[in-house]
């Protein structure tokens, strides 16, 4: 099997061996080269500079079952994706509607990042498709949804999983016992409390076995933000349809992914859940399947962002340092009726709580009963940690005015506000980076973002049409005297349309560039993590 793989995969496996410090019967990679290549030895140790024969010869020195199983997972994952990608390219002209949605998912610009799973980690399985190519033509679909709890170590663990078939018949509906200490069951979101798990013995491995049976014959796996579910299930499956990828907003960057609830409202005509209600795992799995079926039946479906008035009465405040108190935020955002702290599961609650005890920090109980740490001088542990909040106003107009007031004018804005930076987030929504100062002279910053895009183009056209209507009325009374004025107005309107189109084009380019920068930052972050891991391995060797 090793000889059949391309050089890229072999290089990746050898680099993995180096990273983990694994050794075969002839030692590690460099030790092997010293005995295998008498001419260059270990002086040419970059695996990408070596031939396939050398790479394969090295990998054949490994005989331990654990090592061979690890290599097999990496090889199988690459093989699966290559087969699916090749099939998608070759069958594009006569593909089934279901396969076209698989292809749309694979072609999404975020797919390679979102679905780059750590399959080399313990507990992961790779679903191996049948050898017969007709399995890739299967139109059988299974939709899955998972609920996760937050663990003491800051990671997430599976607590419930549901799966339904094309006819919405339930295939899996299980509670799972987390295998480590739970910091927060997120009951208000998951609908699962600690008591619900009394007597539960089902494990992630049990669910993996069940799903493996369902997916083994080329079955297509469906889900919304499916990579999150596969991540916690520790399953790598190549034939997938991600409903967050296959629907797109009108005049919005492709990176802006709609929520499941918004999709259901726009496409199916109902909400999958009411605001504030807990998730229902089974309902979410059914909703994902219904969305795919609707797409298959209706073809192209363009979404128009639907933002209700209550949402327009809010501003999102994010990347707020954890040492910034809610009262301080109120000073920066004057006029807000309330500041609602959002649940931010990137903060390891137990670690922060211990930090609070050691620094005599004050604690506040935020919404959803999540402890947030508030301290004036951040320690090293707290530096870099952030949370989010919602500023609620009495009307959309007041929310918009508060946002516009953040123009960098100290008299016009808050007395605490010192500077701002205007930008857009990866969804193309306007936001500002605002810096402010505390009474003791220390500074902090946060992002303020609108909940919806301003439809300035529509506003201008509406005003323009009103103006044209007024001119028409006047013209009926004074046709001769106003003929030149009317002509001038029409010329101006034509120019205005041209300018608006150019503005929209430039805005789109900026949004796409912003989204690309976000993706690049994520890739750089992943690379830096790999560098740190390699450093640790090198330090151990020393």
C-alpha positions in Angstrom: 0.0 0.0 0.0 2.9 2.4 0.8 4.3 2.1 -2.8 0.9 3.1 -4.2 0.8 6.4 -2.4 2.1 9.7 -3.8 5.2 11.4 -2.5 3.3 14.1 -0.6 1.6 11.6 1.7 4.9 9.7 2.3 6.6 13.0 3.2 3.8 13.9 5.6 4.1 10.5 7.4 7.9 10.7 7.7 7.6 14.3 9.1 5.0 12.9 11.6 7.5 10.2 12.6 10.1 12.9 13.2 7.7 15.1 15.1 6.7 12.3 17.5 10.2 10.9 17.8 9.1 7.4 16.6 11.7 4.8 15.8 11.7 1.7 13.7 14.0 -1.3 13.8 16.8 1.0 12.4 16.2 3.9 14.7 14.7 7.3 13.8 14.8 9.0 10.5 18.3 10.4 10.7 19.7 7.2 12.2 18.1 5.3 9.3 19.7 7.7 6.7 23.2 7.2 8.2 23.1 3.5 7.5 20.9 3.5 4.3 22.6 6.3 2.4 26.4 6.0 2.7 26.9 9.0 0.4 24.9 11.8 1.9 23.8 10.2 5.2 21.7 12.4 7.5 23.1 15.6 5.8 20.1 15.5 3.5 17.4 14.9 6.1 14.5 16.9 4.5 12.0 14.1 3.6 10.7 16.2 0.7 14.2 16.0 -0.9 14.2 12.2 -0.7 12.9 9.7 -3.3 9.8 7.6 -2.7 12.0 4.5 -2.5 13.9 6.0 0.5 10.8 7.1 2.3 9.1 3.7 1.8 12.2 1.8 2.9 12.3 3.8 6.1 8.6 3.3 6.9 8.9 -0.4 6.3 11.3 -0.5 9.3 8.3 0.0 11.6 6.7 -3.1 12.9 4.8 -2.1 16.0 1.0 -2.3 15.7 0.4 1.2 17.1 2.8 2.7 14.6 1.3 0.8 11.6 -2.2 1.7 12.7 -1.2 5.4 12.8 0.3 5.2 9.3 -2.8 3.5 8.1 -5.1 6.2 9.3 -3.1 8.9 7.6 -2.9 6.9 4.3 -6.6 6.0 4.4 -7.6 9.7 5.0 -5.6 10.9 2.0 -6.9 8.0 -0.1 -10.5 8.7 0.8 -10.3 12.4 0.0 -8.4 11.8 -3.3 -11.0 9.3 -4.4 -13.9 11.6 -3.6 -12.2 14.6 -5.2 -11.3 12.7 -8.3 -14.7 11.3 -8.6 -16.3 14.8 -8.2 -14.1 16.1 -11.0 -14.6 13.2 -13.4 -18.4 12.9 -12.9 -19.3 16.6 -12.9 -21.1 16.4 -16.2 -23.4 13.5 -15.2 -23.3 13.8 -11.4 -26.4 13.2 -9.3 -28.0 16.1 -7.4 -26.7 14.7 -4.1 -23.2 14.4 -5.5 -23.3 18.0 -6.7 -23.9 19.1 -3.0 -20.9 17.0 -2.0 -18.8 18.7 -4.6 -20.1 22.2 -3.5 -18.9 21.3 0.0 -15.5 20.2 -1.1 -15.0 23.3 -3.3 -15.9 25.7 -0.5 -12.8 27.8 0.3 -12.9 27.0 4.0 -13.2 23.2 3.5 -9.5 22.5 3.6 -9.2 24.4 6.8 -12.3 23.3 8.7 -11.9 19.7 7.7 -8.2 19.3 8.4 -8.7 16.9 11.3 -6.0 15.7 13.8 -6.5 12.1 12.7 -3.1 11.2 14.1 -4.4 11.8 17.6 -5.6 8.9 19.8 -9.2 7.7 19.4 -9.7 8.9 15.8 -11.1 6.6 13.1 -11.2 7.0 9.4 -14.2 5.6 7.6 -12.9 3.4 4.8 -15.2 3.4 1.7 -15.8 0.2 -0.3 -13.4 -0.6 -3.1 -16.1 -0.6 -5.7 -16.4 2.8 -7.4 -20.2 2.6 -7.6 -20.3 3.2 -3.8 -19.3 6.8 -4.5 -22.5 7.1 -6.6 -24.6 6.2 -3.6 -27.4 8.8 -2.8 -28.0 7.4 0.7 -27.8 10.2 3.3 -27.5 10.4 7.0 -27.8 13.7 9.0 -26.1 14.0 12.3 -25.9 16.6 15.1 -24.0 16.6 18.4 -24.1 18.5 21.7 -21.0 19.2 23.6 -20.1 20.1 27.2 -17.1 22.1 28.4 -14.5 20.1 30.3 -12.2 21.3 33.1 -9.2 21.3 30.7 -10.9 23.8 28.3 -11.7 21.1 25.7 -15.2 19.9 24.6 -16.6 16.5 25.1 -19.5 14.8 23.4 -22.7 14.5 25.5 -25.4 13.7 23.0 -25.6 12.6 19.4 -28.6 12.1 17.0 -28.7 10.8 13.5 -31.6 10.5 11.0 -32.0 9.1 7.5 -33.5 10.7 4.4 -37.0 9.9 5.6 -36.2 11.5 9.0 -36.3 8.1 10.7 -34.1 8.1 13.8 -31.0 6.0 13.5 -29.1 7.2 16.6 -30.4 9.1 19.7 -27.9 8.6 22.5 -26.6 10.4 25.6 -22.8 9.9 26.1 -20.9 9.8 29.3 -17.9 12.3 29.0 -14.6 10.6 29.9 -13.3 13.6 31.8 -14.4 16.1 34.4 -17.1 18.5 33.2 -16.8 22.2 34.0 -20.1 23.3 32.4 -22.9 21.2 31.0 -24.2 24.2 29.1 -27.7 23.1 30.0 -29.3 26.3 28.6 -27.9 25.3 25.2 -27.5 21.5 25.2 -30.7 20.8 27.2 -28.6 18.2 29.1 -28.0 18.4 32.9 -25.7 16.4 35.1 -28.5 14.3 36.4 -29.5 13.2 32.9 -26.3 11.2 32.6 -27.0 9.0 35.7 -26.7 5.4 34.6 -25.5 6.3 31.1 -22.7 4.0 29.8 -22.6 4.8 26.1 -19.1 6.1 25.0 -17.7 7.9 22.0 -16.2 4.5 20.8 -19.8 3.0 20.9 -21.1 5.9 18.7 -18.1 5.5 16.3 -19.0 1.9 15.8 -22.7 2.7 15.1 -21.8 5.5 12.6 -19.2 3.4 11.0 -21.9 0.8 10.1 -24.1 3.6 8.7 -21.4 5.2 6.6 -19.5 2.2 5.4 -21.2 1.9 2.0 -20.5 5.3 0.5 -23.2 7.0 2.5 -23.2 10.8 2.5 -23.0 12.4 5.9 -25.0 15.6 6.3 -24.8 18.3 9.0 -24.7 22.0 9.7 -21.1 23.1 10.6 -20.5 19.3 10.3 -16.7 19.6 10.9 -17.5 20.6 14.5 -19.5 17.3 14.9 -16.9 15.2 13.3 -14.2 16.8 15.5 -15.9 15.8 18.7 -16.9 12.4 17.3 -13.3 11.9 16.2 -14.4 10.6 12.8 -12.9 11.4 9.4 -15.4 10.8 6.6 -14.8 12.1 3.0 -18.3 12.2 1.5 -20.0 15.1 3.4 -22.6 17.8 2.7 -22.3 20.8 5.0 -25.4 23.0 4.9 -23.5 26.0 6.2 -21.5 25.8 2.9 -24.1 25.1 0.3 -26.3 28.1 0.9 -25.1 31.7 0.5 -26.3 35.2 1.2 -27.1 37.7 -1.5 -24.2 40.2 -2.1 -22.2 38.8 0.8 -18.7 37.2 1.0 -18.8 33.4 0.5 -17.2 33.1 3.9 -20.3 34.4 5.6 -22.1 31.3 6.7 -25.8 31.4 7.8 -26.9 29.9 11.1 -29.1 26.8 11.2 -32.0 28.8 12.6 -31.7 31.5 9.9 -31.5 28.9 7.2 -34.7 27.2 8.5 -36.5 30.5 8.6 -35.4 31.5 5.1 -35.7 28.1 3.4 -38.2 26.1 5.3 -40.3 28.9 6.7 -40.0 28.1 10.4 -37.5 28.5 13.2 -35.8 25.4 14.5 -35.9 26.9 17.9 -37.3 30.0 19.6 -34.9 32.6 20.9 -33.3 31.5 24.2 -34.5 28.0 23.9 -32.2 25.0 24.4 -30.9 23.1 21.4 -32.7 19.9 20.5 -30.2 17.5 19.0 -32.8 15.5 17.1 -34.5 18.6 15.7 -31.2 20.0 14.5 -30.3 16.8 12.7 -33.8 16.7 11.1 -33.5 20.4 10.1 -30.1 19.7 8.3 -31.7 16.9 6.3 -34.7 19.0 5.4 -32.5 21.8 4.2 -30.6 19.4 1.9 -33.9 17.9 0.6 -35.2 21.5 -0.1 -32.0 22.3 -2.0 -32.3 19.1 -4.0 -35.9 20.0 -4.9 -35.6 23.7 -5.5 -32.0 24.1 -6.8 -30.3 27.4 -6.3 -31.6 29.2 -3.2 -30.3 32.7 -2.5 -30.7 34.0 1.0 -31.4 37.6 2.1 -30.1 38.3 5.6 -33.2 38.6 7.9 -32.4 40.7 10.9 -35.3 41.5 13.1 -35.8 44.8 14.8 -34.8 43.5 18.2 -31.4 42.5 16.7 -31.0 45.9 15.1 -31.4 47.4 18.6 -28.1 45.8 19.6 -24.4 46.1 19.1 -22.0 43.2 19.5 -19.0 44.0 21.6 -16.3 41.3 21.2 -12.6 40.6 22.1 -13.2 42.4 25.4 -10.3 41.7 27.8 -11.5 39.7 30.8 -10.2 42.3 33.2 -12.6 44.9 31.8 -15.6 45.2 34.1 -19.1 45.5 32.6 -19.5 48.9 34.3 -16.4 50.1 32.3 -18.1 49.0 29.1 -21.2 51.1 29.9 -18.9 54.2 30.1 -17.5 53.4 26.7 -20.9 52.8 25.1 -23.2 55.5 26.6 -26.9 55.2 26.0 -27.1 51.4 26.2 -30.1 50.1 28.2 -28.2 47.0 29.2 -24.9 45.2 28.7 -25.5 41.4 28.4 -22.4 39.3 28.7 -22.4 36.5 26.2 -21.3 32.9 27.0 -17.8 32.5 25.8 -16.6 28.9 25.9 -13.1 29.8 24.9 -12.5 30.6 28.6 -11.6 27.6 30.7 -13.8 28.4 33.7 -12.0 26.4 36.3 -8.6 27.9 35.4 -10.0 31.4 35.5 -11.7 30.7 38.9 -8.4 29.6 40.4 -6.7 32.6 38.9 -9.3 34.8 40.6 -8.6 33.3 44.0 -4.9 33.8 43.6 -5.2 37.5 42.5 -8.1 38.6 44.8 -10.0 39.5 41.7 -13.7 40.5 41.9 -16.2 38.1 40.3 -19.4 38.9 38.6 -22.2 36.5 37.7 -23.0 37.0 34.1 -26.0 35.8 32.1 -26.4 32.0 31.9 -24.7 31.7 35.3 -21.2 31.7 33.8 -18.5 33.1 36.1 -16.4 35.9 34.5 -13.2 37.2 36.0 -12.8 40.9 36.5 -9.4 42.3 37.6 -7.7 45.6 37.1 -4.2 44.3 36.3 -4.2 41.2 34.2 -1.7 38.5 35.1 0.1 36.4 32.5 -2.7 33.8 32.6 -5.4 36.3 32.0 -3.6 38.3 29.2 -4.9 37.4 25.8 -8.3 36.1 27.2 -11.4 37.8 26.0 -15.2 37.6 26.2 -18.1 39.1 24.3 -21.2 41.2 25.3 -24.3 42.6 23.7 -25.1 46.3 24.2 -28.9 46.7 24.1 -30.6 50.0 23.1 -34.1 51.3 23.1 -34.4 51.4 19.3 -32.4 50.6 16.1 -31.8 54.4 15.7 -30.2 54.7 19.1 -28.0 51.7 18.4 -26.9 53.1 15.1 -26.3 56.5 16.6 -24.1 55.0 19.4 -22.1 53.2 16.7 -21.7 56.3 14.6 -20.7 58.3 17.6 -17.5 56.2 17.8 -15.8 58.4 15.2 -12.7 59.1 17.1 -14.0 62.6 18.1 -13.4 62.7 21.9 -16.0 65.3 22.5 -18.6 63.6 20.3 -17.9 60.1 21.6 -17.4 58.9 25.1 -15.0 60.7 27.5 -13.2 57.4 27.9 -12.8 56.7 24.1 -9.4 57.7 22.8 -9.2 56.2 19.3 -10.9 53.9 16.8 -10.2 51.8 13.7 -12.9 51.1 11.2 -13.0 47.7 9.5 -15.3 44.8 8.6 -15.4 41.3 10.1 -15.2 38.1 8.1 -19.0 38.3 7.5 -18.7 41.7 5.9 -20.4 43.4 8.8 -19.0 46.9 9.8 -17.1 47.0 13.1 -14.7 49.4 14.9 -11.7 48.7 17.1 -12.1 51.2 19.9 -9.4 52.0 22.5 -10.3 53.6 25.8 -8.6 54.6 29.0 -9.4 53.8 32.7 -9.2 56.4 35.4 -5.8 55.1 36.5 -4.4 55.7 33.1 -4.3 52.1 31.9 -5.8 51.4 28.5 -7.8 48.6 26.8 -9.6 48.0 23.5 -12.6 46.1 22.2 -14.4 45.7 18.9 -17.9 47.1 18.3 -19.9 45.5 15.6 -23.3 46.1 14.0 -25.7 43.2 14.0 -26.7 43.8 10.4 -25.3 45.4 7.2 -26.7 48.9 6.5 -28.6 48.8 3.2 -27.3 52.1 2.1 -27.7 51.3 -1.5 -31.4 50.7 -1.1 -31.7 53.9 1.0 -30.1 56.0 -1.7 -32.3 54.5 -4.4 -35.4 55.0 -2.4 -34.6 58.6 -1.8 -33.8 58.9 -5.5 -37.1 57.5 -6.5 -38.9 59.8 -4.2 -37.1 62.7 -5.7 -37.9 61.5 -9.2 -41.6 61.3 -8.3 -41.6 64.8 -7.0 -40.0 66.0 -10.2 -42.6 64.2 -12.3 -45.4 66.0 -10.4 -43.8 69.4 -11.0 -43.1 68.7 -14.6 -46.8 68.1 -15.3 -47.5 71.7 -14.2 -44.4 73.4 -15.7 -43.3 71.0 -18.5 -41.6 73.6 -20.6 -39.8 75.6 -17.9 -38.5 72.5 -16.1 -37.5 70.4 -19.0 -33.8 71.1 -18.6 -33.9 70.5 -14.9 -35.5 67.1 -15.4 -32.9 66.1 -18.0 -30.1 67.1 -15.6 -31.7 65.1 -12.7 -31.8 62.0 -15.0 -28.2 62.5 -15.9 -27.2 62.9 -12.2 -29.2 59.8 -11.3 -27.4 57.8 -14.0 -24.1 58.9 -12.7 -25.2 58.1 -9.1 -26.1 54.5 -10.2 -22.6 54.1 -11.7 -21.0 55.4 -8.6 -23.1 53.1 -6.4 -22.1 50.1 -8.5 -18.5 51.0 -8.2 -18.8 51.5 -4.5 -20.4 48.1 -4.1 -17.7 46.4 -6.2 -15.0 47.9 -4.1 -16.8 46.9 -0.9 -17.0 43.4 -2.1 -13.3 43.3 -2.9 -12.5 44.6 0.5 -14.7 42.0 2.2 -13.1 39.2 0.2 -9.6 40.4 1.1 -10.6 40.7 4.8 -12.0 37.1 4.7 -8.7 35.9 3.1 -6.7 37.6 5.8 -8.8 35.8 8.5 -8.1 32.5 6.8 -4.4 33.2 6.5 -4.3 34.2 10.2 -5.8 30.9 11.1 -3.4 29.0 9.0 -0.4 30.9 10.5 -1.8 30.1 14.0 -1.9 26.4 13.1 1.6 26.5 11.8 2.9 28.2 14.9 1.3 25.5 17.0 3.1 22.9 15.0 6.4 24.7 15.5 5.9 24.8 19.2 5.2 21.0 19.2 8.3 20.4 17.3 10.3 22.5 19.7 9.0 20.4 22.6 10.1 17.2 20.8 13.5 18.6 20.2 13.8 19.7 23.8 12.9 16.2 25.0 15.7 14.8 22.8 18.2 17.1 24.4 
